[in-house]
Structures are given as C-alpha cells and as structure tokens.
Amino acid sequence: MSIGSLLRFARQVVANVLSQLTQQFNIVQNQALQPMRMMIQQVTGGVWVGDGADAFVQEVSSLMIPGVGKVGENITTMQRNLNRAIEVMDRADQQVNNMVRGLADVFNGIYR
C-alpha cells in the first residue's frame, strides 16, 4: 500500500467519524435539548404551577440544558478538529503526489 493510498484511507476513516459525530450532534439537539426547552415552555406557560414547577424549570434551565449544550460544544469542537485533520491529510497527499511526480521527472530526465 502506497503512502498516498494510506492517506486516502485515513481520510475516509476520519470523514466517516465526522459523519457519525454530525449524526450524534443532531441527536443531542433533536432528542435532548429541544424537548427540554419545550418542557420549560409548557411549564412556564401554565401546564404546571407551584413550587415544584418552579424548581423543575430551575433545575432543567441551570443543570440539564447547560450540560447538554456542553456536549454539543464538545462535538462541535471535535468536528472542527477532524475537519482540520482532513485538510492536513489532503495537503500531505498532494505533497506526496508532487514528490512522486518530481521523482518521475528526474528519472525520466536521467534515462532519456
């Protein structure tokens, strides 16, 4: 397996991980954060009133939503870092291709 092939394989693996992270981010947003926000809206809209309702809204607002948001931020940071890794691998692949072409030119010049 050549270096270029290895780099392309590694790039594909990283791209697949990135795709899975994007799916996980969507799950965090759609199945965790949005439902919590909707519950808060319903409670503050009067579905549930009293000290228990106030405590629920406080707990969800101060603990759960920031915690889920932190998970989303970590996923976003990882996505950004993986995109940078893909860019580095693409540049490395291009550099390897340029080196191979340069060597081919040298060898062609020697044998002509």
C-alpha positions, 0 to 999 in steps of 0.5 A, spaced: 500 500 500 502 506 497 503 512 502 498 516 498 493 510 498 494 510 506 492 517 506 486 516 502 484 511 507 485 515 513 481 520 510 475 516 509 476 513 516 476 520 519 470 523 514 466 517 516 467 519 524 465 526 522 459 523 519 457 519 525 459 525 530 454 530 525 449 524 526 450 524 534 450 532 534 443 532 531 441 527 536 443 531 542 439 537 539 433 533 536 432 528 542 435 532 548 435 539 548 429 541 544 424 537 548 427 540 554 426 547 552 419 545 550 418 542 557 420 549 560 415 552 555 409 548 557 411 549 564 412 556 564 406 557 560 401 554 565 401 546 564 404 546 571 404 551 577 407 551 584 413 550 587 415 544 584 414 547 577 418 552 579 424 548 581 423 543 575 424 549 570 430 551 575 433 545 575 432 543 567 434 551 565 441 551 570 443 543 570 440 539 564 440 544 558 447 547 560 450 540 560 447 538 554 449 544 550 456 542 553 456 536 549 454 539 543 460 544 544 464 538 545 462 535 538 462 541 535 469 542 537 471 535 535 468 536 528 472 542 527 478 538 529 477 532 524 475 537 519 482 540 520 485 533 520 482 532 513 485 538 510 492 536 513 491 529 510 489 532 503 495 537 503 500 531 505 497 527 499 498 532 494 505 533 497 506 526 496 503 526 489 508 532 487 514 528 490 512 522 486 511 526 480 518 530 481 521 523 482 518 521 475 521 527 472 528 526 474 528 519 472 525 520 466 530 526 465 536 521 467 534 515 462 532 519 456 
